């Protein structure tokens, strides 16, 4: 039987000082999630002798996913508004109160926005979204991912 024995602590693949506090929190949450997955799946008692190439494939895909997340973080702005906010560029908006988030009126093709409130309440997302003028998010941590499609001339829910 082959045991999986990862390091006791996961280390960041990037220095945290190059990111904002919000980005650092997202990295820390990712590492905490990975630690929890490790602990909840049996830790060092997993029998991997029959998995072989499958594990290598998963490890390679995980490395690619982390690299993709890292590259995306460089082009994203983070906001935690407590009053109305208008987006500009690729953003993650995490409102801390009931408010209105107005989508960029002149976005670039492919511009992306995630809106995820951190409190229960009414967060109204205003803009041309799938032929609607607004969408409301009611619960904390529910989210909506939007991308602007220039050919369609509107924001589309991903």
C-alpha positions, 0 to 999 in steps of 0.5 A, a space after each residue: 500500500 502506498 500512502 500519500 504524505 503531503 507536507 503539513 503546510 501548503 506553501 504559497 506559489 507566489 509572494 503574498 506582498 504582491 497582492 491586495 488584502 482581498 486577493 490574499 484572503 482568496 489565496 488563504 481561503 484556497 489553501 484552507 480549502 485544500 487543507 480541509 480536503 486533505 483532512 476530510 479524505 483520510 489524510 495519510 491513510 489513503 491507499 493510492 497503490 491502484 491509482 498510479 497515473 490518475 494521481 499524476 494527471 490530477 496533480 498536473 491539472 491542479 497545477 494548471 488550474 492554480 497557474 490559471 487562477 494566478 494569471 487571472 488574479 493579476 487582471 482583476 480588481 477587488 471591491 467591497 463597497 458599502 454603498 452603490 458601485 459602478 464597475 470598470 474593467 474585470 472586477 470581483 465585487 463583494 458588497 457588505 450592505 444592500 446596494 446597487 451595482 451598476 455594470 460598466 456602460 462602455 465595457 470591452 468585449 470579454 470584460 468579466 464581473 463577479 458579484 458576491 455579497 457578504 451579507 444578506 440583503 438586496 444587492 441589485 445588479 443594474 445593466 443590460 443583462 440577458 435582455 433584463 435591466 436588473 437582477 437581484 441577489 438576496 443571500 450572502 455568498 450567492 453570486 453571479 458571474 457576468 461577461 460582456 459580449 460585444 457582438 450581442 451588445 449586452 452582459 451575459 450570465 456565465 
